């Protein structure tokens, strides 16, 4: 139906309709008036007649088609909010908003009140292509900067493993605190760096320049490889890969695991222990996505990171007394920010599957102390009393 004449447009007769349209008569009369004039202007304009006419036809088509497109989009969209919050029975499991347990993978920002202001905190995972791939289940290629765990196979040697991963034998020894000439045992877990170099844990007072000088690397290489904002972007407990680094003749003392009472940490979440100690001093605790994750001890939030992060996904690190740091990886949502003070038991995020994760869990890591979850065997279910 034409919006101006009220006539119906027959299929296949668009050109006939256009010729009878008032827009066409108006343009035709104006062009004719121009061509009736004498002079070079009319001649030049005549060369562009067909181009102008074709443009007019195209605009007419888009004008009439837009009405049906808009109507169709409006009918399809309905109420966007309502369409996203429909229940499982109404939506069907083919929706990309469904998680593995057939529940809607939606999240609303938590409201946080601070300094008389209210603001929402929500993971920006829906804004990055990498984390979108994690949500929709597409396999992401392993980053060339990922540190991985490797289980020793029969016949493996230091040199053969190093060769397979294209790193030096010294790098393999240094990153696993192995002595020169050490032999490997089947089933042994090894930390594999992405490049030849040093694995370094930041201590109080460290600077990028000092670290680069000690390990004969370059400050700009350390900053770039570890995705640091600048030389001052260091926190106690940060784990850095020093590309091309060489261990000095007098090895720098590593982080000492300070003894802490059993009551120092609480469980970071309820769930099932699915993986024992692995890089770095970490235990995996699994549960449904959206399970609350709590600060295992009081302290100050050092970092909050979103995205892939070398497979760690959305993550939080907290500095506790005595220089001890706890790390929470693969989070779905983060409720804190850098500089926040947290009390033991404060909710800092929700369990998720961001980064390199095959299921919903929290990668709980402790730097500078024994991991309190290490005393439990794989398969143990942890619940608050």
C-alpha positions in Angstrom: 0.0 0.0 0.0 1.5 3.4 -1.0 1.6 5.7 1.9 0.8 8.8 -0.3 -1.7 7.6 -2.9 -3.4 4.9 -1.0 -3.0 2.5 -3.9 -1.9 -1.1 -3.6 1.5 -2.0 -5.2 1.1 -5.1 -7.4 4.0 -7.5 -7.3 6.2 -7.2 -10.4 4.7 -3.8 -11.3 7.0 -1.5 -9.3 8.2 0.4 -12.3 4.6 1.1 -13.5 3.7 2.3 -10.0 6.8 4.5 -9.9 5.9 6.2 -13.2 2.5 7.2 -11.8 3.9 8.4 -8.4 3.7 12.1 -7.7 7.4 12.1 -6.8 8.2 10.9 -10.3 6.1 13.6 -12.0 7.7 16.3 -9.8 11.3 15.2 -10.6 10.4 14.7 -14.3 9.0 18.2 -14.6 12.0 19.8 -12.9 14.4 17.9 -15.2 12.4 18.8 -18.3 12.5 22.5 -17.2 16.2 22.3 -16.9 16.6 20.7 -20.3 14.4 23.4 -22.0 16.9 26.0 -21.0 19.7 26.9 -23.3 23.4 26.8 -22.3 26.2 24.6 -21.2 24.6 23.9 -17.8 21.7 21.9 -19.4 24.1 20.0 -21.6 26.3 19.0 -18.6 23.3 18.0 -16.6 22.0 15.9 -19.4 25.1 13.6 -19.0 24.0 12.8 -15.5 20.3 12.2 -16.2 20.5 8.5 -16.1 22.6 8.4 -13.0 20.1 10.7 -11.2 17.2 8.6 -12.4 18.8 5.4 -11.2 19.5 7.0 -7.9 15.9 8.1 -7.6 14.6 4.6 -8.4 16.9 3.1 -5.7 15.8 5.6 -3.1 12.2 4.9 -3.9 12.7 1.2 -3.5 14.5 1.7 -0.1 11.8 4.2 1.0 8.9 1.7 0.5 10.9 -1.3 1.6 11.9 0.4 4.9 8.3 0.5 6.0 7.9 -3.2 5.8 11.4 -3.8 7.3 10.6 -1.5 10.2 7.3 -3.2 10.8 8.9 -6.7 10.6 11.7 -5.7 13.0 9.2 -4.3 15.4 7.1 -7.4 15.3 10.1 -9.6 15.8 11.6 -7.6 18.6 8.5 -7.3 20.7 9.8 -6.3 24.1 13.5 -7.0 24.2 13.7 -7.2 27.9 10.8 -9.6 28.1 12.3 -11.8 25.4 15.5 -12.2 27.3 13.9 -13.1 30.6 11.5 -15.7 29.4 11.8 -19.0 31.2 13.3 -22.2 29.9 10.0 -23.7 28.8 9.2 -20.7 26.6 12.6 -20.1 25.1 14.0 -23.4 24.2 17.6 -24.7 24.6 18.8 -23.5 21.2 19.1 -19.9 22.4 22.7 -18.7 22.6 21.8 -17.2 26.0 21.6 -20.7 27.6 24.4 -22.1 29.6 25.4 -25.7 29.9 22.8 -26.4 32.7 20.0 -25.0 30.5 19.6 -21.9 32.5 19.7 -18.4 31.0 23.2 -17.1 30.9 22.1 -13.6 31.9 23.4 -11.3 34.5 22.3 -8.0 35.8 24.7 -5.4 37.3 25.0 -5.5 41.1 24.4 -2.1 42.6 27.2 -0.9 44.9 26.9 2.2 47.1 30.0 4.1 47.8 30.7 7.8 48.7 26.9 8.6 48.3 26.9 7.2 44.7 25.3 4.2 43.3 26.9 2.4 40.4 26.5 -0.9 38.7 29.3 -3.5 38.5 29.1 -6.1 35.7 31.7 -8.0 33.7 32.2 -6.5 30.2 32.4 -10.1 28.8 29.7 -9.4 26.4 31.8 -6.6 24.8 34.8 -8.6 23.7 35.0 -11.1 20.9 37.3 -13.3 22.9 35.0 -13.6 25.8 31.9 -14.0 23.5 33.7 -17.0 22.2 33.9 -18.4 25.7 30.2 -17.8 26.3 29.0 -19.4 23.1 31.4 -22.4 23.5 33.7 -21.8 20.6 37.2 -23.1 21.0 39.7 -20.3 21.4 43.3 -20.9 20.1 45.8 -21.0 22.9 47.6 -17.7 23.2 51.3 -17.7 22.5 51.7 -16.2 26.0 49.9 -18.9 28.0 51.8 -20.7 30.8 50.6 -24.3 30.8 50.8 -27.4 32.9 52.2 -30.6 31.3 52.0 -34.1 32.7 55.2 -36.1 32.1 54.7 -39.1 29.7 56.7 -42.3 29.5 60.1 -41.7 27.9 60.1 -37.9 28.5 63.3 -36.2 29.4 64.2 -32.6 30.2 65.6 -32.0 26.7 62.8 -33.8 24.8 60.1 -31.8 26.6 62.0 -28.6 26.2 62.4 -29.3 22.5 58.7 -30.2 22.1 57.7 -26.8 23.5 60.4 -24.9 21.7 62.0 -23.6 24.9 65.5 -24.1 26.4 66.2 -26.9 28.8 67.4 -24.3 31.3 64.0 -22.6 31.2 62.3 -25.9 32.0 64.6 -26.4 34.9 64.3 -22.9 36.3 60.5 -22.7 36.1 60.1 -26.0 37.9 62.9 -25.6 40.5 64.8 -28.6 39.1 68.5 -29.2 39.4 70.7 -29.7 36.4 70.6 -33.4 35.3 67.3 -34.1 37.0 65.2 -37.0 35.7 61.5 -36.9 35.2 58.9 -39.2 36.5 55.8 -40.4 34.7 52.8 -38.4 35.9 54.9 -35.5 37.2 53.5 -32.1 36.5 55.7 -29.5 34.8 55.2 -25.7 34.3 55.8 -24.9 30.7 56.6 -21.2 29.8 55.6 -19.9 26.4 59.1 -18.7 25.6 62.6 -19.3 26.9 63.1 -17.2 30.0 62.3 -16.9 33.7 59.1 -17.2 35.8 59.2 -14.5 38.4 57.0 -13.6 41.3 56.9 -9.9 42.3 58.0 -9.0 45.8 57.6 -5.9 47.8 59.9 -3.1 46.4 60.4 -4.7 43.0 60.5 -2.5 39.9 60.5 -3.6 36.2 63.9 -2.0 35.7 65.4 -3.9 38.6 63.9 -7.2 37.5 65.1 -6.6 33.9 68.7 -5.9 35.1 68.9 -8.9 37.4 67.7 -11.4 34.7 69.4 -9.7 31.7 66.1 -8.9 29.9 64.6 -5.6 28.7 62.1 -3.6 30.6 60.0 -2.9 27.5 59.9 -6.7 26.7 58.7 -7.5 30.2 56.0 -4.8 30.1 54.8 -5.9 26.6 54.8 -9.6 27.2 53.0 -9.4 30.5 50.5 -6.8 29.3 51.5 -4.2 31.9 50.3 -0.6 31.6 53.7 0.8 32.5 56.7 0.2 34.7 54.7 1.0 37.8 52.0 -1.5 37.0 53.3 -4.1 39.5 51.7 -5.7 42.5 53.1 -8.0 45.2 52.4 -11.6 44.0 52.2 -10.8 40.3 53.6 -13.7 38.3 55.7 -12.5 35.4 57.3 -14.2 32.4 60.7 -12.6 31.8 61.3 -13.3 28.1 64.9 -14.1 27.3 65.8 -13.9 31.0 68.8 -15.8 32.4 69.1 -17.0 36.0 72.0 -15.2 37.7 74.8 -17.3 39.2 73.5 -16.5 42.6 69.7 -17.3 42.3 67.4 -14.7 43.8 65.5 -16.2 46.7 62.0 -17.3 45.7 58.8 -16.5 47.5 58.7 -18.3 50.8 55.5 -19.9 51.9 54.7 -18.3 55.2 53.1 -20.5 57.9 49.5 -19.4 58.6 46.9 -20.8 61.0 44.2 -22.9 59.6 41.7 -20.2 60.5 43.5 -17.6 58.2 41.5 -18.6 55.1 37.9 -19.7 54.6 36.7 -21.6 51.5 36.4 -19.2 48.6 33.2 -21.0 47.5 31.2 -24.1 47.9 31.8 -26.8 45.4 33.7 -29.9 44.3 37.5 -30.0 44.1 38.1 -31.1 40.5 41.9 -30.5 40.2 44.7 -30.7 42.8 47.7 -28.5 43.1 48.8 -27.0 39.7 50.3 -23.8 38.4 50.6 -21.7 40.4 49.9 -23.3 43.8 46.3 -23.5 42.8 43.2 -25.7 43.4 40.2 -25.8 41.2 36.8 -25.7 42.9 33.8 -26.4 40.7 30.1 -25.6 41.0 27.3 -24.1 38.9 28.0 -20.8 37.0 26.8 -18.0 39.2 27.8 -19.6 42.5 29.1 -16.8 44.8 32.8 -16.5 45.3 34.0 -14.9 48.5 37.2 -13.3 49.8 39.1 -16.1 51.5 40.7 -13.6 53.9 40.5 -9.9 54.7 42.7 -7.6 52.6 42.9 -5.1 49.7 42.0 -5.8 46.1 45.1 -5.4 44.0 43.9 -6.3 40.5 40.7 -6.9 38.7 41.1 -8.1 35.1 38.6 -9.0 32.4 38.9 -11.0 29.3 41.1 -13.9 28.2 44.2 -13.0 30.3 46.3 -15.9 29.1 43.6 -18.3 29.9 42.8 -17.1 33.4 39.6 -15.3 32.3 38.1 -12.6 34.6 40.2 -12.5 37.7 40.7 -10.8 41.1 43.8 -10.7 43.3 43.7 -9.7 47.0 46.7 -8.7 49.1 46.5 -10.0 52.7 48.6 -9.4 55.8 52.2 -10.8 55.6 52.4 -10.2 51.9 50.2 -13.2 51.1 48.1 -12.9 47.9 45.1 -14.9 46.9 43.9 -15.2 43.3 40.5 -16.0 41.9 40.2 -16.9 38.2 37.6 -17.7 35.6 35.0 -15.5 37.2 31.7 -14.8 35.5 31.2 -11.4 37.2 33.3 -9.2 39.4 31.9 -7.1 42.2 35.0 -5.3 43.4 37.6 -3.0 42.0 41.3 -2.3 42.5 41.9 -0.6 45.9 38.7 -1.9 47.6 39.1 -3.2 51.2 37.4 -6.5 51.7 36.6 -8.5 54.8 36.8 -12.2 55.0 33.6 -13.6 53.5 32.8 -10.6 51.4 31.3 -11.6 48.0 33.8 -10.6 45.3 32.3 -12.3 42.3 30.4 -15.1 40.7 31.9 -18.5 39.6 32.2 -18.7 35.8 33.8 -20.3 32.8 35.8 -17.4 31.3 39.2 -17.9 29.8 40.6 -21.4 29.3 38.0 -23.4 31.3 36.2 -26.6 30.4 33.5 -26.0 33.1 32.3 -23.5 35.7 34.8 -23.3 38.5 37.1 -20.9 40.4 40.8 -21.3 40.1 41.9 -20.4 43.6 45.6 -19.7 44.0 47.7 -18.6 47.0 51.0 -16.9 46.7 53.3 -16.7 49.8 51.5 -19.3 51.8 50.2 -22.9 51.6 47.0 -23.2 49.7 44.4 -24.2 52.4 42.5 -26.4 49.9 45.6 -28.5 49.2 44.8 -30.8 52.1 41.6 -32.0 50.4 41.7 -34.7 47.8 40.2 -34.4 44.3 36.5 -35.2 44.5 36.0 -33.7 47.9 32.9 -31.5 48.3 33.3 -28.3 50.3 30.3 -26.7 52.0 30.0 -24.0 54.6 28.8 -25.3 58.0 
